[in-house]
């Protein structure tokens, strides 16, 4: 029995959507119809959730019934475990839209002598497929099937090949899960993927600098293109798996030439008319240089111009943010009462970075702000491994631009004078504008200086301007006379515009 | 399925043999079944279930592999998967006495 005679690229492979949007993007629209996909992962990596979501999306959204062959948990356990994702498995079972083949371990005395076949399994699957008119099929997990017949892996292999071929003939789109021993070792135990799968997808739940980082990776797609590399995923209540799309997939945001106020008239002049509508600006500075003040001005300036403004804070409580604003003559309460402003304060440690990204996206989609401030990125950077942080920034900036929002993010320098933070290094290439706030020593005086370091697509004042902060906010003054080194003694080369 | 044995007494099916169509394995299993009935000291009934014709039975019994010989009258059910041609071993596993052994 031959498995796949079609190794040529078929440009018109029909796609089966998995319900995990950003994942479907990775595989050019979905899993190819009538093909077999192996989803490999370590225990707890989300294989069963992925598999169930694949069926749930078909049933709930596309009128495609499904069959779930479970070798591990009983149907009732799956029912229960998946209820938190908002899937009404019980109702689907009652309506025969979802039919289980229960191959979970039972209390039995059983011995295996000599040769056998898996006709029992295949017959039951086909029976369930006919009963439900299924288009999608899940086998979860093959590893358990091998463990059931632990003494005869060769027979199971041979029989599984036969089963897979028969299922393919039925035109079913099949998703099989397989357990992995390690995140970066062989694809699956028993090397199942080598003989049954057209496509291989890996789910990971890796420990990186003491933090769990979930990702999904498409390893192989027979006869089809796919996006390479790991993409962050997260498990969301009432939703299931959500992949976090990387902006590298869609970089074609239009650039607006429309300017909006920074909330500070003098800064608007320095930037030749304010910030761009769909741009992201980074404000970088040591603690106490006035970042939060710039944020406050940015929000207040937007509200004064009739815009809606959203602040997501990770460093200070709502109360503290409101008190700060009041100290600079800005009334956040009144703005919130008007529905023009929304201030959200979150603990960076409360959730993972991809979850933070989803939270921001949800807030934006719900509140529909014209401008968004994030204070600060450095607080988020603390909780993330480096690669994860860069992915987060890419996704965040592209999301802000796609929604044509004016974004302002802050980053805190660790050293008081000069220096660059890691987030600065990451974000400098991703943001459109960079404003540096620095302490600058003059004789025995410590002054504050502001500099527009970069502004994409625009002329800007390149001088380092003195500024002061009082009860009315920030006042930009004259440029510094000498040529102070805003990057500090170590003279790190600044990011280029 | 009830059967009359030679004495005319009705006996309950005690064992079930699940097999798939007329594959070579299924035919060997049917021969094995005949030998078991012949060799057992007590009357022994082995009901044959072709899962291709009765897939619902396979689902209810949770059959994965064929052939499977199953005693569902005991808890937990007792099963032998694969080759049932070793008559003495099979009878012993299911707790039946062998004519030869008891003679």
Interface residues (C-beta under 8 A of the other chain):
Chain A: X101 X102 X103 X106 X107 X108 X109 X110 X111 X112 X113 X114 X115 X116 X117 X118 X119 X120 X121 X123 X124 X126 X127 X128 X145 X148 X149
Chain B: X18 X20 X21 X23 X25 X51 X52 X55 X56 X58 X59 X62 X63 X64 X65 X66 X67 X68 X76 X77 X78 X79 X80 X81 X82 X83 X84 X85 X86 X89 X93
